Amino acid sequence: MSGHSKWATIKRKKEVTDSKRAKIFTKIGRELAVAARMGGADPNTNSKLKDIIAKAKQNNVPNDNIERIIKKAAGESGGANYEEIVYEGYGPSGVAVIVETLTDNRNRTAGEMRHYFDKYGGNLGQTGSVGFMFTRQGVIAIESQGIDPDALMEAALEAGASDFLDEGEDVYEVRTEPNDFSKVRDGLEAAGYTFLSAEIAYLPNTTTILPLEEDVAKMTKLLDMFDENDDVQAVWHNWEETDT
């Protein structure tokens, strides 16, 4: 097993190719545009936009790209009308899956999500069908090399974090309540810490191991299909990927 750290469990260890990076830029760009259009172009008064800017920088989106997207979106009077929709379902052998989307056509996206689940041994469920199996929390992952854990824990708790995890996987993990995420992230950033990732996540309460290679292949392909879909912003699951 990969250990108890949820960060290690939910993060897929895949090489980020140029095409995958372009896909990530596209998805984050959509998030930036929607946040700027809905709440304004100033991150100081638009906390949602501030969070997405931090996410964009974390994923190495160039500052020029970020500024251009925000400026364009803030000046648009029309454009696509995107809405956030969360889908829940089961992958092969009952793996619980949550898919966060941002779509301008809910019928198209719902059809695609149902097709993916059906094709790879699962099924799309109703709202709430698997959500109870996850806890919504802010998760800030920091590489442990060169970091004093006591100092980090003190800074995290002082900033308002709810928990600090040190589980010997080369990563320290700071947990927050969703409403405290931005405050804690900003506090740690101001204290000089850099992040491997920082996001509000659906953390699985329990995990599932797939012993059959056939199910592993189906689950891997299902996640690949979600990654390739421009409407999908994030995917969470309780599959405990094991080292082979």
Residue pairs with C-beta under 8 A, 6 or more apart in sequence:
1 209
1 240
1 242
2 8
2 9
2 169
2 240
2 241
2 242
2 243
3 9
3 167
3 168
3 169
4 167
5 165
5 167
5 169
5 171
5 173
6 139
6 173
6 201
6 203
6 204
7 139
7 141
7 169
7 171
7 173
7 196
7 197
8 169
8 171
9 204
9 207
9 240
9 241
10 201
10 203
10 204
10 236
10 237
11 197
12 223
12 241
14 20
16 24
20 227
21 60
23 227
23 228
23 230
24 59
25 59
25 61
25 65
26 230
27 102
27 230
27 232
27 233
28 52
28 55
28 56
28 59
28 61
29 61
29 65
29 69
30 82
30 102
30 230
30 233
31 52
31 55
31 102
31 233
32 49
32 52
32 53
32 56
32 66
32 69
32 70
32 73
33 69
33 70
33 72
33 73
33 79
34 73
34 82
34 102
35 46
35 48
35 49
35 52
36 46
36 49
36 69
36 70
36 73
36 74
37 73
37 74
37 76
37 79
38 48
39 45
39 46
39 48
39 49
40 46
40 49
40 74
41 49
41 70
41 71
41 73
41 74
42 49
43 49
43 50
43 53
44 50
47 182
49 70
50 182
51 181
51 182
51 185
51 200
53 66
54 185
54 198
55 198
55 199
56 65
56 66
57 63
57 66
58 195
58 197
58 198
73 79
80 104
81 104
82 102
82 103
82 104
83 102
83 103
83 104
83 106
84 100
84 101
84 102
85 101
85 102
85 103
85 106
85 109
85 110
86 98
86 99
86 100
86 101
86 127
87 98
87 99
87 101
87 110
87 113
87 124
88 96
88 97
88 98
88 99
88 124
88 125
88 126
88 127
88 128
88 129
88 130
88 131
89 97
89 99
89 113
89 117
89 122
89 123
89 124
89 125
89 129
89 130
90 96
90 97
90 117
90 122
90 123
90 125
90 129
90 130
91 97
91 117
91 120
91 121
91 122
91 218
91 219
91 222
91 237
91 239
92 120
92 121
92 122
92 210
92 214
92 215
92 218
92 219
92 222
93 121
93 208
93 210
93 212
93 215
94 208
95 122
95 208
95 210
95 219
95 237
95 238
95 239
96 130
96 133
96 134
96 204
96 208
96 237
96 238
97 117
97 122
97 130
97 222
97 235
97 236
97 237
98 130
98 131
98 134
98 202
98 235
98 236
98 237
99 113
99 226
99 232
99 234
99 235
99 236
100 232
100 233
100 234
100 235
100 236
101 109
101 113
101 231
101 232
101 233
102 231
102 233
103 109
103 231
108 231
109 231
110 124
112 229
112 231
113 124
114 124
116 222
116 225
116 226
116 229
117 123
117 124
117 222
118 124
119 222
119 225
120 218
120 219
120 221
120 222
120 225
121 215
121 218
121 219
121 222
122 218
122 222
131 202
133 204
133 205
133 206
133 238
134 202
134 203
134 204
134 205
134 236
134 238
135 202
135 203
135 205
136 178
136 200
136 201
136 202
136 203
137 162
137 175
137 176
137 177
137 178
137 200
137 201
137 203
138 175
138 176
138 177
138 178
138 180
138 181
138 184
138 185
138 198
138 199
138 200
138 201
139 173
139 174
139 175
139 176
139 197
139 198
139 199
139 200
139 201
139 203
140 156
140 161
140 173
140 174
140 175
140 176
140 184
140 185
140 188
140 195
140 197
140 198
141 171
141 172
141 173
141 174
141 195
141 196
141 197
141 198
142 152
142 171
142 172
142 173
142 174
142 188
142 193
142 194
142 195
142 196
143 170
143 171
143 172
143 196
144 166
144 170
144 171
144 172
145 170
147 172
147 193
149 164
149 166
149 172
152 164
152 172
152 174
152 188
152 193
153 164
153 166
155 187
155 188
155 191
155 193
156 164
156 174
156 184
156 187
156 188
157 164
158 187
159 183
159 184
159 186
159 187
159 188
159 191
160 176
160 180
160 183
160 184
160 187
161 174
161 175
161 176
161 180
161 184
162 175
162 176
162 177
162 180
163 174
163 175
164 172
164 173
164 174
164 175
165 172
165 173
165 174
165 175
166 172
166 173
167 173
171 196
174 184
174 188
176 184
176 185
178 200
181 198
181 200
185 195
185 198
188 195
189 195
199 234
201 236
202 236
203 236
204 236
204 237
204 238
205 238
206 238
207 238
207 239
207 240
208 238
208 239
208 240
209 239
209 240
209 242
210 216
210 219
210 239
219 237
219 239
223 235
223 237
226 232
226 235
227 235
